[in-house]
């Protein structure tokens, strides 16, 4: 591969790579590397030569070992290692004092080095779907952390002290599939909660929530999808992206009229779904903008909810159309309007769906 030596970011996701291309070593101005969804087994030892690197995403590969020289990347702010086979991290991880986001979900970790406590700038930590039976001591000293994912871990550890030790913690995700007998009492309660469980944690701390308290598992966060039936082919990409977040403990339910069943009053069901939704995704195209039902009924109701109740509107442009001239153009689209999904290859489309999930990460705000 050949790159301009002055480029600052590269995206090599989903390229079926078995190793980092050696030419990357020459790109000394790189700030961001995205090399997700490949078959890479090792991070090259020369990675520390990329001294300007700020973001490194190696998720969903086959990495087993992280070398100590990862700690030489002193400017690194984002490190994503989800979906690998990592069993340990080197103590030098504590040298990444600028790190703000560390994602380690879906690996084989049982503990973390004590030096993790040196990551004083860390705000986002994801250790979901590993083998932790207690929180590493270093994690309890990361007092800048605002978001903590620890879903699907067999924790036999009281987590109430998180309220005191992590004073800036705003979001805590604990939903787990482990049986109740495997978990300590307070974590047992939190593990049944999909989505942010901080309020429940605080109520446990204050003695207002016990293991006998009924947890409402039916409470969901709903997203309404508005589309033209001529664009039905794009529904699966959106719904699969939303459902993929359930693995991390997010509890988001998508709704579109494909869920209507015989005998239901379809107009009433659509109205109900819009009223229950915190976000609306619009699949915008020429047929969408030409639809009388969407223009005269769905959109006025959606825009009223957005104006009066703060419902979030998220357009995705799926085909060339007059989006910029429409009243919904004031809402930021996931993809640039001049680059609709139907003009992209599958890999480019998948990147837009992924971008959509990142937009949904803060759905509880």
N, C-alpha and C positions, 0 to 999 in steps of 0.2 A: 504494500500500500504506500501511496505517496501523499503527504500532506504538506501544506504550507508550514514552514518551521515556526511561523509567528502565531499560529492559531492558538486560541485559549481554551477551546473545548472540543471534545470528540464524542460521538455516539456510535458505539459498536454493539448495541444490544441486539440479541437474536440473530447473530451471524454464524452460529454453529462453530465458534472458535474453540480450539483446544488450549490455546495459550495467548498471552498478550502479544500482539504484533511487535516485533523487535524495533521497528522504526519509531514507535512511540517514545523510545528512549531519547531520541534526538529533539523532541518537542519540549524544550526547556521553558516555554511560556505557558504550558498547559495549566489551567486552573480547575478544569472539570473533566472527569472521565466517567462515561456511562458505558459499562461493558456487561450489563445484566444479561441473563437468559442465554448463557453459552455453556460450554463444557470444560471450563478452565479449572485446573486442579491446583495451580500454584500462582501466588502473586510473585512476580519476578523480584529478585533481590535488588535490582537496579531501580526499583520504584522510588527509592529515597533520593534519586538524582533529580526527580521532578519537584524541586524545592518550592515551586509556586503553587502547587496543587492545593485546592481548597475543598473540592468535592470528589469523592470516589465511591461509585456505586458498583459493587461486584455481586449483587444479589443473584440468587438462583443459578449458581454454578456448582462446582464440585470441590470447592476449597476445603482442605482438611487442616492446614497449618498456616498460621499467620506468623511471619518472621518478625524478629525484634526490631528490625530497621523501619517498621511502619511508624515507630515513634520519632523518626527523623523528619516526618512531614509536618513541621511545626506550624504551618499555615492552615492545616486541614480543619475545616469547619463541619463537614458532613462526611460520615463514613457509614455506608450501608452494606451489611454483610448477610442479609436475610437469606434463608434457603440454601445453606451450604452444609458442610459436615464438620464444622469446627467444634473441637472439644475443649480447647483452652485458648486463652489470649495471653500474649507476652506481657510482662510487667511494664514494658516500655510504652504500653498503650497510655499510661499515665503522663507521658511527655506531650500528649496532644492537647495542650492547655487552651487552644483556641476552639476546640471541638464543641459544637452546639447541638449536633444531632448524631446519635449513635444507635443504629438499628441492628440487632443481633437475632431477630426472630427466626424460629424454625432451624435451629442448629442442634448440637448435642452438648451444650454447656451445662455444667453442674455448679460451677462457681466462677467468680471473676477475681482477678488479682487485686490485692488491697490498694494498689496504686491507682485504681479507678477513681479514688476519692480526689485525685489531683485535677480532675476534669471540672474545674470550677465554673467554666462557661457553659456547661452542658444544660440544655433546656428540654431535650427530647430524648428519652431512653426507651428502647423497645427490646425486652428480653423474653417476649412471648414464645410459647411453644419450644421450650428447652426442658431441662431436667433439674431445675432448681428446687430443692426442698426447703430452702430458706433464702432470704434476700442476702446477698453478699454485704458484709459490713461496710465496704466502701460506698455502696449505693446509698446507704443511710446518711452519708455525709455530703451528698450532692445537693446542697441546699438551694441551688438555682433551678433545679428541675421543675418544669411546669407540667410535663406530660410523661406518664409512666405506663407502659404496656407490660403486664406480666401474666397475661392470659395463658391458659393451658400449661401451667407448671404445677407439679405435685407438692405445693407448699404446705409444710407442716410447721407453720410459723405464724405467730400473731402479727398482723400488719397494722394494728391500731396506732403504733408509735409513729407511723408515717406522718400522721397529722402534725406531730411536734417536730420530727427530725427534718421534714421537707416542707418548710413554711410556705414555699411558693407553688406547691403542687396544686394544680387546677383540674387535671384530668387523670383518672386512674382506671385502667381497664383490667379486669380480673376474671372475666367469664372463662370457665373451664369445663372440660368434659370428664374430668376425673370424678370417680364416685365419692359420695359424701364421706365415706369412712376413711378416705385417704387424706382429708384436709382438716386443719385446725378450725375451731369453732367460728371465729370471725371471718376467716378467709372462705369458709364454707358458705357463708351468707353472700359475700361479695362475688363468689364464683358463679352464683346463679343469676347475676345481674349483667345483662347485656348493655353495652354502652358505658358511659362515665359513671363510676360508682362512688365518687367523692362524697356526695351528700349522705349516702348510706354509711360510709366509713365514719363520717363525723357523728352521725346519729348513734353508731355503735360506741364511739368514744364517749359520748355523753350519756350512755346507758339507756337510750331510747329505742334501740333496735336490737333484738335478740334473735337467736336461731329459730325461735318459734314464730317470729313475725312473718306474715304472709308477704311474699314478694310477687309483685304484679309482673308476670312474664309476658302478658299480652300487650303491654304498653310498647308501642313501636314508633319509630320516626319514619314518616312516609314521604316518598317522592312521587309526584305525579308526572307522567310522561305524556306530553301533547304532541301528536304527529298526524300526518296524513296517511291513510291506509295504503296509498301508493308508495309509501316509504317504509313499509313494514319490515323490509330486509335489515334496517338499522336497529331495530328494537333489541335483538339478541345481544349485540355488542354493548349496549348501554346496560341492560339488565344483568348480564354476566359480570360486568365491571363492578356494579353495585354489590352483587352477591359475593364477589371475591373478597370483599372487606369483612364479611362475617367471620372469616378465619382469624381475624385480629380482634374479634369481640364487638365490632360495630353492629348495631341493630337497626339497620335501615331497610325499609320495605319499599320496593318499587310498585307502582300501580299504573296500568294503562288499560284501555278498554278490551284488550285481549283476555282479561280476567273476568269479564262479564259472562254470566251463565244464562241459559234459557230461562225466561220467566221474569228476569229482573227488569225493572224500569231503568233503562240505560242512561237516560238523562239525569235521573235522580242519583244514580250511582256515581256518575261522573262528577256531579255537583258535590256530593258527599266526599269523594276522594280529594277533590281540590280543597275543600274546606279543612280536611284533616292533614294536609301536606304542609311541610315547612319549606319545601323547595319544589320548583317546577322546572323540568327539563323540556325544552322546545326543540324538536327536530325540524329545523327550518329548511324549506325547499320551495320551489315554484308551486307544487301542489299544495303545500302547507299554506302558503300565503293566498292561494286561490280558493281555499276551502271556505264556503259560506258558513258552515257550522263553527269552524275554528274562529273565523273573523267576527261572527255575530254573537257567539255564545261563549266558547271556551276562553278566548283571549280577554274579552272584557272582564270576566270573572277573575281570571288570573291576575290581570293588571290592577284590578281593584284591591285584591288581596295583597299584592306587592306594595301598593301605595298606602293602604290603611293598616295593614297588619305585619308588614315587614317580610312577607313571603319572598324568598329568593328566587329569581328567575335566571335560568342558565341555558342560553341558546347553544345549540350545536348545528352548524350549517352543513347539511348533508348533500346539497346540490346547488349549482349556480342559481342565484335568485336575487331579487331586489331587497336583500336584507338591510343594507345600509339606508335605504329609503323608507323602510318600514318603521312603525312606532316602537318596535322591540329592539331597534338598533342601539338604544341607550344602555342596554344590558350587554356586558362584556361576553362575547362568545368564546367557547372553549378553544376553537380553532379560528384562525384568521378567515373572515368571510370570503376572501378571494381564493382560499384554498379549501374548498368543500371536501367532505369525506369521499365522495364518489370519484374524485380526481386523484386520490392517493392510492398507493399500494397497501397491502395488508399490514405491513410493518409500520407504515406511517399512520394508518388508522388506529392500530393498537396503541401507539404513543398518545394519540388524542384521548382514547378511552382511559389510559393510565392517568393522563392529566386531569380528567374528570374526577377520578377517585381522590386525587390529592386535593381537589377543590372541595370534596365532601368530607375531608378529614376533620374539619372544624364544624361539623354539622350541629353540634350542641351549643354553639355560641349564640 
